[in-house]
């Protein structure tokens, strides 16, 4: 499994949040941070660390996230992720 760090900005509305939750629920997410986007009340920034089995899964994930946001930033994540990110230990 390869660890990836993904960042996207999206609308702060129930539909966008539900879509993000739906996309992420299909993958092994190890950390997630949602924060208000500076300079706007109507958007959130999402920082996600997740594990994917292969490049095909990354492509599928990016395609799904692009339905939420036109800009999705992705990079390989080290095993030591940002300590300010909330570690997910279970599902809600």
Protein Blocks (a to p, Z undefined) as FASTA:
>chain_A
ZZddddddddddfklmmmmmmmmmmpccfbdcddddehiakbccdddddddfblklmmmm
mmmmmmmpmbdcdddddfbdcfkbccdfbdZZ
